[in-house]
Amino acid sequence: YGAAGLIVLLLLWVSYSSLILFYGAEFIKVYSLRYGNGIAPSSKSLKYREELIITDKGEEVTDTDLEQLIKSEESPIVDR
């Protein structure tokens, strides 16, 4: 089968390797939650926060403008 067989074998290897990786990650998560303290960031981890930045042609945006933007149907803001 030549090159087609090689591509199929390569795809099977990638699939099998990713299954092993994801199964191992899920196992570690469940094991640490059940028998340990869970998964917690180390002391060297960086903290981050999301900020909503709105610019409107140099004009200052007020809290009422933000509330109207969030309530509008065409709002670009997505709840997470």
C-alpha positions in Angstrom: 0.0 0.0 0.0 3.1 2.2 0.1 2.6 5.8 1.2 -1.1 5.5 2.0 -0.3 2.8 4.5 2.4 4.9 6.1 0.0 7.8 6.5 -2.6 5.5 8.1 0.0 4.2 10.5 1.2 7.7 11.4 -2.4 8.8 12.1 -3.0 5.7 14.3 0.2 6.4 16.2 -0.7 10.0 16.9 -4.2 9.0 17.9 -2.9 6.2 20.3 -0.3 8.6 21.8 -2.8 11.3 22.5 -5.2 8.8 24.1 -2.4 7.7 26.5 -1.6 11.3 27.3 -5.2 12.3 28.0 -6.0 9.2 29.9 -2.9 9.8 32.1 -3.9 13.4 32.7 -7.5 12.4 33.7 -6.1 9.6 36.0 -3.8 12.1 37.8 -6.7 14.6 38.2 -9.0 12.0 39.7 -6.3 10.4 41.9 -5.2 13.8 43.3 -8.8 14.9 44.0 -9.6 11.6 45.7 -6.5 10.8 47.6 -4.6 14.1 47.8 -5.2 17.8 48.2 -6.3 18.3 44.6 -4.5 20.2 42.0 -3.2 23.5 43.2 -0.9 26.0 41.5 2.7 26.2 42.9 4.0 29.3 44.6 5.9 30.3 41.4 2.7 30.4 39.4 1.6 33.7 37.9 -1.8 35.2 38.6 -3.9 36.8 35.9 -7.1 38.6 35.5 -9.4 39.4 32.6 -10.2 43.1 31.9 -12.8 44.6 29.7 -11.2 47.4 27.7 -13.6 49.6 25.8 -12.5 52.6 23.7 -15.0 54.9 21.9 -13.1 57.4 19.8 -11.3 59.0 22.8 -14.5 59.6 24.8 -14.7 58.3 28.3 -16.9 55.3 28.9 -19.2 55.4 31.9 -20.7 52.6 34.0 -24.1 53.3 32.4 -22.6 52.9 29.0 -21.1 49.5 30.0 -24.5 48.3 31.4 -26.2 49.3 28.2 -23.5 47.5 26.2 -23.9 44.3 28.2 -27.7 44.3 28.0 -27.8 45.0 24.2 -28.5 42.0 21.9 -25.5 42.8 19.7 -23.1 42.7 22.7 -19.6 41.5 21.9 -19.2 40.5 25.5 -19.5 36.8 26.2 -20.4 35.4 29.6 -18.0 32.7 30.7 
